[in-house]
Amino acid sequence: MSLFGEFRVPAEAFALHATLQALPEIVVEIDRVVAAEDRLTPYFWIADGEPDEIAAATDDDPSIRNLRRLDEFDETTLYLAEWTENIETLVYAYTNVGATILEATGEADEWILRMRFDDREQLTDFQEYCEREEISFELAQLHEITYPPTGAQYGLTPK
């Protein structure tokens, strides 16, 4: 049975730590990560920050490169960048075991990661990988998926 886990990770152990330290008022939400052969490219939203300040802060952030601003709304901006090898250890912790990050929200002091694991063995592999690589995290919640996504349990159809 698949599992959902919510993990708290120190900000310095994941992406954009230098940016979050330089601009502690911002909130970062990873939207999607695209895996290419030689790199991982995240799409992410940054709320409560000025785009020029964010661009300056990310220039000095060793965890990303090639930042591109894609869309801008009142309080939130969508970006695309490349993760560098400086955060690959944690990123590979979930990619190596085949887990999926469903949601990731970063603030100045921590990231909250919501992840899906296919089974308990995959979760154990993730925990063992993190221990081996000395990646600290706190498991905040863990639960099995006991029902299909909203709507499916009620027999609803597209019509």
Sequence and secondary structure as in RCSB ss.txt:
>XXXX:A:sequence
MSLFGEFRVPAEAFALHATLQALPEIVVEIDRVVAAEDRLTPYFWIADGEPDEIAAATDDDPSIRNLRRLDEFDE
TTLYLAEWTENIETLVYAYTNVGATILEATGEADEWILRMRFDDREQLTDFQEYCEREEISFELAQLHEITYPPT
GAQYGLTPK
>XXXX:A:secstr
  EEEEEEEEGGGSTTHHHHHH TT EEEEEEEEE SS EEEEEEEESS HHHHHHHHHT TTEEEEEEEEE SS
EEEEEEEE GGGHHHHHHHHHHT EEEEEEE SSEEEEEEEESSHHHHHHHHHHHHHTT   EEEEEEE  S ST
TGGGT    
